Amino acid sequence: MVGTGFRTILESRPDIEVLADVVDGEAAPAAVAEHHPDVLLLDIRMPGLDGPEVTRRLSGSDRPRIVIVTTFGLAEYVHAALHGEAAGSPQGRRPGHAG
């Protein structure tokens, strides 16, 4: 449901093309290799591999910019994503802060 919402929002922009959707984190690296996106949008908690683990597994100069999204306010997930060099973690509050 959330993925469909993101896709709808992104596809409404004339300068953005959604190249692929994957059902879980296990499929993300193969989709990146096949489509060579500029930006990869990952959920912090996905089936198979979570967003931080996908981020860690994608390495090299040809890796896309990675944006991790979450509705969870769990600081350890956000820190893991950023440690894996995700570009950012948009959410309602900063990691480790209640408000």
C-alpha positions as CSV (number, residue, x, y, z in Angstrom):
1,M,0.0,0.0,0.0
2,V,2.7,2.5,0.9
3,G,4.8,1.5,-2.2
4,T,1.7,2.2,-4.4
5,G,1.4,5.6,-2.8
6,F,5.0,6.5,-3.4
7,R,4.8,5.2,-7.0
8,T,1.7,7.4,-7.6
9,I,3.3,10.5,-6.2
10,L,6.6,9.9,-8.1
11,E,4.9,9.1,-11.4
12,S,2.9,12.4,-11.2
13,R,6.2,14.2,-11.8
14,P,7.2,14.6,-15.4
15,D,10.9,14.5,-14.6
16,I,10.7,11.2,-12.6
17,E,10.5,7.7,-14.1
18,V,9.8,4.8,-11.8
19,L,11.9,1.9,-13.2
20,A,10.9,-1.0,-11.0
21,D,9.1,-2.2,-7.9
22,V,10.4,-5.1,-5.9
23,V,8.4,-7.3,-3.4
24,D,11.3,-7.6,-0.9
25,G,14.8,-6.6,-0.2
26,E,16.3,-9.8,-1.7
27,A,15.1,-8.6,-5.1
28,A,16.5,-5.0,-4.8
29,P,20.2,-5.7,-5.8
30,A,19.1,-7.5,-8.9
31,A,16.7,-4.7,-9.9
32,V,19.5,-2.1,-9.4
33,A,21.8,-4.2,-11.6
34,E,19.2,-4.5,-14.3
35,H,17.8,-0.9,-14.3
36,H,20.7,1.3,-13.1
37,P,18.5,3.8,-11.3
38,D,19.8,7.2,-10.1
39,V,17.9,6.9,-6.8
40,L,16.8,3.9,-4.9
41,L,13.9,4.3,-2.4
42,L,13.9,1.6,0.3
43,D,11.8,0.9,3.3
44,I,13.8,0.5,6.5
45,R,12.0,-2.7,7.3
46,M,11.3,-5.0,4.3
47,P,10.9,-8.7,4.0
48,G,14.0,-10.7,3.2
49,L,16.7,-8.0,3.5
50,D,15.9,-4.8,5.2
51,G,16.8,-1.4,3.8
52,P,20.1,-1.0,5.8
53,E,21.3,-4.4,4.6
54,V,20.4,-3.7,1.0
55,T,22.4,-0.4,1.4
56,R,25.4,-2.3,2.7
57,R,25.3,-4.9,-0.1
58,L,25.2,-2.3,-2.8
59,S,28.7,-0.9,-3.1
60,G,30.9,0.8,-5.7
61,S,30.9,4.0,-7.6
62,D,27.9,3.0,-9.7
63,R,25.6,2.6,-6.7
64,P,22.5,4.8,-6.8
65,R,21.8,7.4,-4.2
66,I,19.7,5.6,-1.6
67,V,16.8,7.1,0.4
68,I,15.5,5.1,3.3
69,V,11.9,5.7,4.4
70,T,10.3,4.6,7.6
71,T,7.3,5.2,9.7
72,F,9.2,3.7,12.6
73,G,10.9,6.1,15.1
74,L,13.5,3.4,16.1
75,A,16.8,5.2,16.2
76,E,18.9,2.0,15.8
77,Y,17.3,1.3,12.3
78,V,17.9,4.9,11.2
79,H,21.5,4.9,12.4
80,A,22.1,1.5,10.6
81,A,20.7,3.0,7.4
82,L,22.9,6.1,7.6
83,H,25.9,4.0,8.6
84,G,25.4,2.1,5.3
85,E,25.6,5.5,3.6
86,A,22.0,6.0,2.8
87,A,21.4,9.6,1.6
88,G,18.8,10.3,4.2
89,S,16.0,9.1,6.4
90,P,12.9,11.2,5.9
91,Q,10.5,10.8,8.8
92,G,8.5,12.8,11.2
93,R,11.3,13.2,13.8
94,R,15.1,13.1,13.9
95,P,16.7,9.8,15.0
96,G,16.9,9.4,18.7
97,H,14.5,12.3,19.4
98,A,11.0,12.0,20.6
99,G,9.5,15.1,19.1
